Amino acid sequence: MLLSEELTLRLYSTVETFVKDTDKVVIAFSGGVDSSILAKICKDLGKQVYLVTIGFPGSHDLLFSKTISRLLGLSSTHIAYEIVQDDLNAIIRKVISTLGCNNLSHIENCVAFYLISKIINNNKLGNSFLTANGFDELFCGYDRYRSYYMRGKNFLLSYMKEKLVNEAHMMKEISMVIAELDIKSIQPFLTELFIRFASDISLEYKIKGPEDMLRKHILREVALKIGVPMESAYHPKKA
């Protein structure tokens, strides 16, 4: 079996484990390759898929996500929420107070997921949502992988483990922040089983060298094969 075929089967079986008992799923959606793979898999599994995107009015994030949701045939159930600055300031204060930390990346993510959770509540979409967290860590999505490439395989793998530990910690913080809204975030690709499988995929299928501006090659290949629009599958990572 080709590696891309094995990865495809693993992606579908991993997601199905979390959605098999529900007809409706909500996905935190950016329109990038990661969340688009998750959305396409859920659609293929016969679920009613709702997408939630947040961004500032007129931002590239909102415009791009609308384009991709339309190409996926999910625009009718896509909620693209425009952030209101005053509301954002209040949420930032709440998150900082709850976390008691000053890690900017963690605060940003907690704020984003708190907003998504409020949108889910306001639209009565249930009590949970899925995210594609884990792909950037496991498939060398971050630019730092490129800058570390020349330090060798062992260094990259060590950095991957470090990023996975950080991601797990951040997801716990997010769960703590959104708990007051009775919403749960679910990360299928951060399960121990999937992490073991993805970690064993050779780095050559993920990153080609220090000048590789795209990365996540095997994941992008799978995205195209399952029907993710090319505009998303080969969209460079944007923080």
C-alpha positions as a Markdown table, in Angstrom:
| # | Residue | x | y | z |
|---|---|---|---|---|
| 1 | Met | 0.0 | 0.0 | 0.0 |
| 2 | Leu | 1.3 | 3.5 | -0.9 |
| 3 | Leu | 2.1 | 5.7 | 2.1 |
| 4 | Ser | -0.4 | 8.3 | 0.9 |
| 5 | Glu | -3.1 | 5.6 | 0.8 |
| 6 | Glu | -2.2 | 4.4 | 4.3 |
| 7 | Leu | -2.3 | 8.0 | 5.6 |
| 8 | Thr | -5.6 | 8.6 | 4.0 |
| 9 | Leu | -7.1 | 5.5 | 5.7 |
| 10 | Arg | -5.7 | 6.5 | 9.0 |
| 11 | Leu | -7.1 | 10.0 | 8.7 |
| 12 | Tyr | -10.6 | 8.8 | 8.0 |
| 13 | Ser | -10.6 | 6.2 | 10.7 |
| 14 | Thr | -9.2 | 8.6 | 13.3 |
| 15 | Val | -11.9 | 11.2 | 12.6 |
| 16 | Glu | -14.6 | 8.6 | 12.4 |
| 17 | Thr | -13.8 | 7.5 | 16.0 |
| 18 | Phe | -14.9 | 10.9 | 17.2 |
| 19 | Val | -17.9 | 11.6 | 15.0 |
| 20 | Lys | -19.5 | 8.1 | 14.6 |
| 21 | Asp | -22.2 | 8.8 | 17.2 |
| 22 | Thr | -23.3 | 12.2 | 15.9 |
| 23 | Asp | -25.0 | 13.5 | 12.7 |
| 24 | Lys | -23.7 | 17.0 | 13.1 |
| 25 | Val | -20.1 | 18.3 | 13.5 |
| 26 | Val | -18.7 | 21.8 | 14.0 |
| 27 | Ile | -15.2 | 22.6 | 12.8 |
| 28 | Ala | -12.9 | 25.5 | 13.6 |
| 29 | Phe | -12.1 | 26.5 | 10.0 |
| 30 | Ser | -9.5 | 28.6 | 8.5 |
| 31 | Gly | -9.7 | 27.3 | 4.9 |
| 32 | Gly | -6.1 | 26.1 | 5.1 |
| 33 | Val | -5.1 | 22.5 | 4.2 |
| 34 | Asp | -5.5 | 21.2 | 7.8 |
| 35 | Ser | -9.0 | 22.3 | 8.5 |
| 36 | Ser | -10.1 | 21.7 | 4.9 |
| 37 | Ile | -8.9 | 18.0 | 5.2 |
| 38 | Leu | -10.9 | 17.7 | 8.4 |
| 39 | Ala | -14.0 | 19.3 | 6.8 |
| 40 | Lys | -13.8 | 17.1 | 3.7 |
| 41 | Ile | -13.4 | 13.9 | 5.8 |
| 42 | Cys | -16.5 | 14.8 | 7.9 |
| 43 | Lys | -18.5 | 15.5 | 4.8 |
| 44 | Asp | -17.4 | 12.2 | 3.2 |
| 45 | Leu | -18.5 | 10.4 | 6.4 |
| 46 | Gly | -22.0 | 11.7 | 5.8 |
| 47 | Lys | -22.1 | 14.3 | 8.6 |
| 48 | Gln | -23.8 | 17.7 | 8.5 |
| 49 | Val | -20.8 | 19.9 | 8.7 |
| 50 | Tyr | -20.8 | 23.4 | 10.2 |
| 51 | Leu | -17.7 | 25.6 | 9.7 |
| 52 | Val | -16.8 | 28.5 | 12.0 |
| 53 | Thr | -14.3 | 31.2 | 11.1 |
| 54 | Ile | -13.4 | 34.3 | 13.0 |
| 55 | Gly | -11.5 | 37.3 | 11.6 |
| 56 | Phe | -11.4 | 41.1 | 11.4 |
| 57 | Pro | -13.8 | 42.7 | 8.9 |
| 58 | Gly | -12.5 | 42.5 | 5.4 |
| 59 | Ser | -9.5 | 40.4 | 6.5 |
| 60 | His | -7.8 | 37.9 | 4.2 |
| 61 | Asp | -8.7 | 35.1 | 6.7 |
| 62 | Leu | -12.4 | 35.6 | 6.3 |
| 63 | Leu | -12.3 | 36.1 | 2.5 |
| 64 | Phe | -10.1 | 33.0 | 2.0 |
| 65 | Ser | -12.2 | 30.8 | 4.2 |
| 66 | Lys | -15.4 | 31.8 | 2.4 |
| 67 | Thr | -13.8 | 30.9 | -1.0 |
| 68 | Ile | -12.7 | 27.5 | 0.3 |
| 69 | Ser | -16.0 | 26.7 | 2.0 |
| 70 | Arg | -17.8 | 27.4 | -1.3 |
| 71 | Leu | -15.4 | 25.1 | -3.2 |
| 72 | Leu | -16.0 | 22.4 | -0.6 |
| 73 | Gly | -19.8 | 22.8 | -1.1 |
| 74 | Leu | -20.2 | 23.9 | 2.6 |
| 75 | Ser | -20.9 | 27.7 | 2.2 |
| 76 | Ser | -24.5 | 27.4 | 3.4 |
| 77 | Thr | -23.3 | 26.1 | 6.8 |
| 78 | His | -20.3 | 28.4 | 7.1 |
| 79 | Ile | -20.4 | 31.0 | 9.8 |
| 80 | Ala | -17.8 | 33.7 | 9.2 |
| 81 | Tyr | -17.8 | 35.9 | 12.2 |
| 82 | Glu | -16.3 | 39.5 | 12.1 |
| 83 | Ile | -14.5 | 40.3 | 15.3 |
| 84 | Val | -15.7 | 43.4 | 17.2 |
| 85 | Gln | -12.7 | 45.2 | 18.9 |
| 86 | Asp | -14.5 | 46.1 | 22.1 |
| 87 | Asp | -15.7 | 42.4 | 22.5 |
| 88 | Leu | -12.2 | 41.2 | 21.8 |
| 89 | Asn | -10.6 | 43.4 | 24.5 |
| 90 | Ala | -13.0 | 42.0 | 27.1 |
| 91 | Ile | -12.3 | 38.5 | 26.1 |
| 92 | Ile | -8.5 | 39.1 | 26.1 |
| 93 | Arg | -8.8 | 40.3 | 29.7 |
| 94 | Lys | -10.9 | 37.3 | 30.7 |
| 95 | Val | -8.4 | 34.9 | 29.1 |
| 96 | Ile | -5.4 | 36.4 | 30.7 |
| 97 | Ser | -7.1 | 36.4 | 34.1 |
| 98 | Thr | -8.1 | 32.8 | 33.7 |
| 99 | Leu | -4.8 | 31.5 | 32.5 |
| 100 | Gly | -2.5 | 33.6 | 34.6 |
| 101 | Cys | 0.2 | 33.3 | 31.9 |
| 102 | Asn | 1.8 | 35.7 | 29.4 |
| 103 | Asn | 2.5 | 33.3 | 26.5 |
| 104 | Leu | 1.3 | 35.3 | 23.6 |
| 105 | Ser | 0.6 | 32.3 | 21.3 |
| 106 | His | -1.4 | 30.6 | 24.0 |
| 107 | Ile | -3.4 | 33.7 | 24.8 |
| 108 | Glu | -4.2 | 34.2 | 21.1 |
| 109 | Asn | -5.4 | 30.7 | 20.6 |
| 110 | Cys | -7.5 | 30.7 | 23.8 |
| 111 | Val | -9.1 | 34.0 | 22.7 |
| 112 | Ala | -9.9 | 32.5 | 19.3 |
| 113 | Phe | -11.4 | 29.3 | 20.7 |
| 114 | Tyr | -13.4 | 31.2 | 23.3 |
| 115 | Leu | -14.9 | 33.3 | 20.4 |
| 116 | Ile | -15.7 | 30.1 | 18.5 |
| 117 | Ser | -17.3 | 28.6 | 21.5 |
| 118 | Lys | -19.5 | 31.7 | 22.0 |
| 119 | Ile | -20.6 | 31.5 | 18.3 |
| 120 | Ile | -21.5 | 27.8 | 18.8 |
| 121 | Asn | -23.6 | 28.6 | 21.8 |
| 122 | Asn | -25.3 | 31.6 | 20.1 |
| 123 | Asn | -26.2 | 29.5 | 17.1 |
| 124 | Lys | -27.2 | 26.4 | 19.2 |
| 125 | Leu | -24.8 | 24.2 | 17.3 |
| 126 | Gly | -24.2 | 21.7 | 20.2 |
| 127 | Asn | -21.6 | 21.5 | 22.8 |
| 128 | Ser | -18.3 | 20.6 | 21.0 |
| 129 | Phe | -16.2 | 21.4 | 18.0 |
| 130 | Leu | -13.4 | 19.7 | 16.1 |
| 131 | Thr | -10.0 | 21.2 | 15.3 |
| 132 | Ala | -7.1 | 20.0 | 13.1 |
| 133 | Asn | -4.5 | 20.8 | 15.7 |
| 134 | Gly | -1.5 | 18.5 | 15.5 |
| 135 | Phe | -0.8 | 18.6 | 11.7 |
| 136 | Asp | 1.7 | 21.4 | 11.9 |
| 137 | Glu | 3.6 | 19.7 | 14.6 |
| 138 | Leu | 3.6 | 16.2 | 13.1 |
| 139 | Phe | 4.1 | 17.2 | 9.4 |
| 140 | Cys | 6.7 | 20.0 | 9.8 |
| 141 | Gly | 4.3 | 22.8 | 9.1 |
| 142 | Tyr | 6.0 | 25.5 | 11.1 |
| 143 | Asp | 8.7 | 27.6 | 9.5 |
| 144 | Arg | 11.1 | 26.7 | 12.4 |
| 145 | Tyr | 11.4 | 23.2 | 11.0 |
| 146 | Arg | 12.9 | 24.8 | 7.9 |
| 147 | Ser | 15.4 | 26.8 | 9.8 |
| 148 | Tyr | 16.3 | 23.7 | 11.9 |
| 149 | Tyr | 16.7 | 21.4 | 9.0 |
| 150 | Met | 20.5 | 21.5 | 8.7 |
| 151 | Arg | 20.8 | 20.5 | 12.4 |
| 152 | Gly | 19.8 | 16.9 | 11.4 |
| 153 | Lys | 17.0 | 14.4 | 11.7 |
| 154 | Asn | 17.4 | 13.8 | 15.4 |
| 155 | Phe | 17.2 | 17.5 | 16.2 |
| 156 | Leu | 14.1 | 17.9 | 14.1 |
| 157 | Leu | 12.4 | 14.9 | 15.8 |
| 158 | Ser | 13.3 | 16.4 | 19.2 |
| 159 | Tyr | 11.8 | 19.7 | 18.2 |
| 160 | Met | 8.7 | 17.8 | 17.0 |
| 161 | Lys | 8.3 | 16.2 | 20.4 |
| 162 | Glu | 8.8 | 19.6 | 22.1 |
| 163 | Lys | 6.1 | 21.2 | 19.9 |
| 164 | Leu | 3.6 | 18.3 | 20.6 |
| 165 | Val | 4.1 | 18.7 | 24.4 |
| 166 | Asn | 3.5 | 22.5 | 24.0 |
| 167 | Glu | 0.4 | 21.9 | 21.9 |
| 168 | Ala | -1.0 | 19.4 | 24.5 |
| 169 | His | -0.4 | 22.0 | 27.2 |
| 170 | Met | -2.1 | 24.7 | 25.2 |
| 171 | Met | -5.2 | 22.6 | 24.5 |
| 172 | Lys | -5.6 | 22.0 | 28.2 |
| 173 | Glu | -5.5 | 25.8 | 28.7 |
| 174 | Ile | -8.1 | 26.2 | 26.0 |
| 175 | Ser | -10.3 | 23.6 | 27.6 |
| 176 | Met | -10.1 | 25.5 | 30.9 |
| 177 | Val | -11.0 | 28.8 | 29.2 |
| 178 | Ile | -14.0 | 27.5 | 27.3 |
| 179 | Ala | -15.3 | 25.3 | 30.2 |
| 180 | Glu | -17.5 | 28.1 | 31.5 |
| 181 | Leu | -19.4 | 28.0 | 28.1 |
| 182 | Asp | -19.9 | 24.2 | 28.5 |
| 183 | Ile | -18.1 | 23.7 | 25.2 |
| 184 | Lys | -15.5 | 21.0 | 24.5 |
| 185 | Ser | -12.8 | 21.2 | 21.8 |
| 186 | Ile | -11.8 | 17.9 | 20.2 |
| 187 | Gln | -8.4 | 17.2 | 18.5 |
| 188 | Pro | -8.5 | 13.9 | 16.6 |
| 189 | Phe | -5.0 | 14.3 | 15.3 |
| 190 | Leu | -3.5 | 14.7 | 18.8 |
| 191 | Thr | -4.5 | 11.3 | 19.9 |
| 192 | Glu | -1.7 | 9.0 | 21.0 |
| 193 | Leu | -2.4 | 6.5 | 18.3 |
| 194 | Phe | -2.3 | 9.0 | 15.5 |
| 195 | Ile | 0.8 | 10.7 | 16.9 |
| 196 | Arg | 2.6 | 7.4 | 16.9 |
| 197 | Phe | 1.6 | 6.7 | 13.3 |
| 198 | Ala | 2.4 | 10.2 | 11.9 |
| 199 | Ser | 5.7 | 10.4 | 13.9 |
| 200 | Asp | 6.9 | 7.2 | 12.1 |
| 201 | Ile | 6.5 | 8.8 | 8.6 |
| 202 | Ser | 9.9 | 9.7 | 7.3 |
| 203 | Leu | 10.8 | 13.4 | 7.4 |
| 204 | Glu | 11.5 | 13.3 | 3.6 |
| 205 | Tyr | 7.7 | 13.2 | 3.0 |
| 206 | Lys | 7.2 | 16.2 | 5.2 |
| 207 | Ile | 10.0 | 18.6 | 4.5 |
| 208 | Lys | 12.5 | 18.8 | 1.6 |
| 209 | Gly | 15.2 | 21.1 | 3.0 |
| 210 | Pro | 16.0 | 24.5 | 4.5 |
| 211 | Glu | 14.5 | 26.3 | 1.5 |
| 212 | Asp | 11.2 | 24.4 | 1.6 |
| 213 | Met | 8.6 | 27.2 | 2.0 |
| 214 | Leu | 5.6 | 24.8 | 1.6 |
| 215 | Arg | 6.3 | 21.7 | 3.7 |
| 216 | Lys | 3.6 | 19.1 | 4.8 |
| 217 | His | 4.0 | 17.5 | 1.4 |
| 218 | Ile | 2.5 | 14.1 | 2.1 |
| 219 | Leu | -0.5 | 15.7 | 3.8 |
| 220 | Arg | -1.0 | 18.1 | 0.8 |
| 221 | Glu | -0.9 | 15.1 | -1.5 |
| 222 | Val | -3.6 | 13.4 | 0.4 |
| 223 | Ala | -5.7 | 16.6 | 0.5 |
| 224 | Leu | -5.8 | 16.7 | -3.3 |
| 225 | Lys | -6.6 | 13.0 | -3.6 |
| 226 | Ile | -9.6 | 13.3 | -1.3 |
| 227 | Gly | -11.0 | 16.3 | -3.1 |
| 228 | Val | -9.7 | 19.3 | -1.1 |
| 229 | Pro | -9.5 | 22.3 | -3.5 |
| 230 | Met | -6.0 | 23.0 | -4.8 |
| 231 | Glu | -6.4 | 26.6 | -3.6 |
| 232 | Ser | -6.4 | 25.1 | -0.1 |
| 233 | Ala | -4.2 | 22.1 | -0.5 |
| 234 | Tyr | -1.2 | 24.2 | -1.7 |
| 235 | His | -1.9 | 27.3 | 0.4 |
| 236 | Pro | 1.2 | 28.2 | 2.4 |
| 237 | Lys | 0.9 | 28.3 | 6.1 |
| 238 | Lys | -0.2 | 31.6 | 7.4 |
| 239 | Ala | 0.1 | 32.3 | 11.2 |
